[in-house]
Amino acid sequence: MKTTRYFDSIRLRPDRAVIEERWINRVVSRPEHERMQADGRIRRWGRIPEAGNKWLRVVVLEDGTTVHNAFFDRRFKP
């Protein structure tokens, strides 16, 4: 999994450390929802049954594969 320096540092936070890499890969490869940001980054969401059906938002760079951020998005409404 390709990542940015920002992601590598933010991943150390306790609330982010629980997010499994396989969940991130699942959302990147098979998102249930996707939106383009104005800066060219792509927001992808996927529901994670193993985490109580929470929505995981993964932000990837313009290349569509480099992970810049990942977190459980409590405000997301499909």
Buried (B, 14 or more C-beta within 10 A) or exposed (E): EEBBEEBEEBBEEEEBEEBBEEBBBBBBEEBEBBEEEEEEBBBBBBBBEEBEEBBBBBBBBEEEBBBBBBBBBEEBEE
